[in-house]
Structures are given as C-alpha cells and as structure tokens.
Amino acid sequence: MLKFRSQEVFFVALLILITVLTTSDLISDYLEGTEAWHLAIEALVVLMSVGGIAYLLQAFSKRQRELETVKAQLLETKDNLSEARAQISAVGQEYSQVIQKQFETWQLTPSEKEVASLLLKGLSFDEIANVRNTKEKTVRQQATAIYRKSGLGSRHEFAAWFFEDFL
C-alpha cells in the first residue's frame, strides 16, 4: 500500500484539480465553437496534467518499493550483526578461558592474574594501580613477576604471546 506524504498528496490533488477544471473548460469551449488552436492548447494542458499525475504516482510507488527493499535489507543486516555479536562474544569467552588456563600454567597468583588481565587490556601501570587501589610500584613489581613466570621480557612480548596467533 502506498503511503503518501502531505506534500505529495497536495501536488497530486492540485494536478487533479487542474485536470478537472481544464477538462471542464475544454468541453465548454468546444460546445461554444471556440477556435481549434485554443482547444488544442487546453487539450495539451489536460494531457500534461494527466501525465504528471501518472508520473508522480509511479515515482511514489517506486520510492515505496525502494523503501521496502531498504527496510528488508536493514532487518537482515541487524539479524546478521546480532548473530556476529553473539559469535564474537562466545569466542571471546572461550579465549578468556584459554588465557586463564595459561595464567594457571604459569602459576600466577590471583593478584598477578588480575594485573595480567589488565595489562592485556592495554591499561598503564598507573591506571592498573588506580583500578586496584594499590600503588604503581606494587603493580610494577607484580608485572615483573608475571614476565619472569611467563618467560617473557616485557609488556609487549606478553601481549604478543596471546595475540600473535590471530595475525
């Protein structure tokens, strides 16, 4: 079903009114025996008005079909996005478990595990200290212990160890 906007309805109604009035005048002029060139001009105005109405209705119909297509595509995209988010969430949870198992293998303490997780998220030592309500020096010491237990030399090596398989 076509849904018209108010300005579309206005222009179609205006063209219908022009068509009706001009047709009425054309018939009246014909009955009065008006010259052929005048009748031809009025007939042309009637035809152009009818053509304009047909064009506008066709354009409105085409726009409506395009809108329906875009709506369908949008719904499909939303569904695909929701599905992708669910898959990413599931994979993220699985990878989080893999990371925690590796922390266990390295025998990190609960505090070191928390610091290690925050390091992987990209937080600075100062930010980690603020999150954990500790001193930055404590975080640095825990990070050093994490690097020693993991056999890695720095924050960058530590992060790369977990993410290099994705690249």
C-alpha positions as CSV (number, residue, x, y, z in Angstrom):
1,M,0.0,0.0,0.0
2,L,1.3,3.4,-0.9
3,K,1.9,5.9,1.9
4,F,1.9,9.4,0.7
5,R,3.4,12.4,2.4
6,S,1.3,15.5,2.7
7,Q,3.2,17.5,0.1
8,E,2.8,14.5,-2.4
9,V,-0.9,14.5,-1.7
10,F,-1.1,18.2,-2.3
11,F,0.7,18.0,-5.7
12,V,-1.4,15.1,-6.9
13,A,-4.6,16.8,-5.8
14,L,-3.5,20.1,-7.4
15,L,-2.9,18.3,-10.7
16,I,-6.3,16.5,-10.5
17,L,-8.0,19.9,-9.8
18,I,-6.1,21.4,-12.8
19,T,-7.2,18.4,-15.0
20,V,-10.8,18.6,-13.9
21,L,-11.1,22.4,-14.4
22,T,-9.2,22.4,-17.7
23,T,-11.3,19.5,-19.0
24,S,-14.5,21.4,-18.0
25,D,-13.3,24.5,-19.7
26,L,-12.3,22.4,-22.8
27,I,-15.8,20.9,-23.0
28,S,-17.4,24.3,-22.6
29,D,-15.2,25.9,-25.2
30,Y,-15.9,23.1,-27.6
31,L,-19.6,23.5,-27.2
32,E,-19.3,27.2,-27.8
33,G,-17.3,26.6,-31.1
34,T,-14.0,28.1,-29.9
35,E,-11.1,28.0,-32.3
36,A,-9.2,24.8,-32.8
37,W,-5.8,26.2,-31.7
38,H,-7.4,27.2,-28.3
39,L,-8.9,23.8,-27.9
40,A,-5.6,22.2,-28.8
41,I,-3.8,24.1,-26.1
42,E,-6.4,23.2,-23.4
43,A,-6.3,19.6,-24.5
44,L,-2.5,19.7,-24.2
45,V,-2.8,21.1,-20.7
46,V,-5.2,18.2,-19.8
47,L,-2.8,15.6,-21.2
48,M,0.1,17.1,-19.4
49,S,-1.8,17.1,-16.2
50,V,-2.8,13.5,-16.6
51,G,0.8,12.7,-17.5
52,G,2.0,14.5,-14.4
53,I,-0.4,12.6,-12.2
54,A,0.7,9.3,-13.7
55,Y,4.4,10.2,-13.3
56,L,4.0,11.3,-9.7
57,L,2.1,8.1,-8.8
58,Q,4.7,6.0,-10.5
59,A,7.5,7.8,-8.7
60,F,5.8,7.4,-5.4
61,S,5.2,3.7,-6.0
62,K,8.9,3.2,-7.0
63,R,10.1,5.1,-3.9
64,Q,7.8,2.9,-1.7
65,R,9.2,-0.3,-3.2
66,E,12.8,1.0,-2.7
67,L,11.9,1.8,0.9
68,E,10.6,-1.6,1.5
69,T,13.7,-3.1,0.0
70,V,15.9,-1.0,2.2
71,K,13.9,-1.9,5.3
72,A,14.2,-5.6,4.5
73,Q,18.0,-5.2,4.0
74,L,18.2,-3.3,7.2
75,L,16.4,-6.1,9.1
76,E,18.7,-8.7,7.5
77,T,21.8,-6.7,8.5
78,K,20.5,-6.3,12.0
79,D,20.0,-10.0,12.3
80,N,23.4,-10.7,10.8
81,L,25.0,-8.2,13.2
82,S,23.3,-9.8,16.2
83,E,24.4,-13.2,15.1
84,A,28.0,-11.9,14.6
85,R,28.0,-10.3,18.1
86,A,26.8,-13.5,19.7
87,Q,29.6,-15.4,17.9
88,I,32.2,-12.9,18.9
89,S,31.0,-13.0,22.5
90,A,31.2,-16.8,22.6
91,V,34.7,-16.8,21.0
92,G,35.7,-14.1,23.5
93,Q,34.6,-16.1,26.4
94,E,36.4,-19.2,25.1
95,Y,39.6,-17.2,24.6
96,S,39.3,-15.7,28.1
97,Q,39.2,-19.3,29.4
98,V,42.3,-20.1,27.4
99,I,44.1,-17.1,28.8
100,Q,43.1,-18.0,32.4
101,K,44.4,-21.6,31.8
102,Q,47.7,-20.1,30.6
103,F,47.8,-18.0,33.8
104,E,47.3,-21.2,35.8
105,T,50.1,-22.9,33.8
106,W,52.5,-20.0,34.7
107,Q,51.3,-20.3,38.3
108,L,50.3,-16.7,38.6
109,T,48.8,-15.6,41.9
110,P,45.2,-14.1,41.9
111,S,46.6,-10.6,42.1
112,E,49.1,-11.3,39.3
113,K,46.2,-12.8,37.2
114,E,44.2,-9.6,37.7
115,V,47.2,-7.4,36.7
116,A,48.0,-9.6,33.7
117,S,44.4,-9.3,32.5
118,L,44.5,-5.5,32.8
119,L,47.9,-5.4,31.0
120,L,46.3,-7.4,28.2
121,K,43.5,-4.8,28.0
122,G,46.2,-2.1,27.5
123,L,46.0,-0.3,30.8
124,S,49.1,1.6,32.0
125,F,50.7,0.7,35.4
126,D,49.2,3.9,36.8
127,E,45.7,3.0,35.5
128,I,46.0,-0.5,36.9
129,A,47.1,0.9,40.3
130,N,44.0,3.2,40.3
131,V,41.7,0.3,39.3
132,R,43.1,-1.9,42.0
133,N,43.5,0.8,44.7
134,T,47.2,0.0,45.0
135,K,50.5,1.8,44.4
136,E,52.1,1.9,40.9
137,K,55.2,0.4,42.4
138,T,53.2,-2.6,43.5
139,V,51.8,-3.1,40.0
140,R,55.3,-2.8,38.5
141,Q,56.6,-5.5,40.9
142,Q,53.6,-7.7,40.0
143,A,54.2,-7.1,36.3
144,T,57.9,-8.1,36.7
145,A,56.8,-11.3,38.5
146,I,54.4,-12.0,35.6
147,Y,57.1,-11.5,33.0
148,R,59.5,-13.7,34.9
149,K,57.0,-16.5,35.4
150,S,55.9,-16.4,31.8
151,G,59.5,-16.3,30.5
152,L,58.7,-13.1,28.6
153,G,60.7,-9.9,28.8
154,S,58.2,-7.1,28.6
155,R,54.6,-5.9,28.4
156,H,54.8,-6.0,24.6
157,E,56.1,-9.6,24.5
158,F,53.5,-10.6,27.0
159,A,50.6,-9.1,24.9
160,A,52.1,-10.5,21.6
161,W,52.3,-14.0,23.1
162,F,48.5,-14.1,23.4
163,F,47.6,-12.2,20.2
164,E,50.2,-13.4,17.6
165,D,48.1,-16.4,16.6
166,F,45.3,-14.1,15.5
167,L,47.5,-12.3,12.9
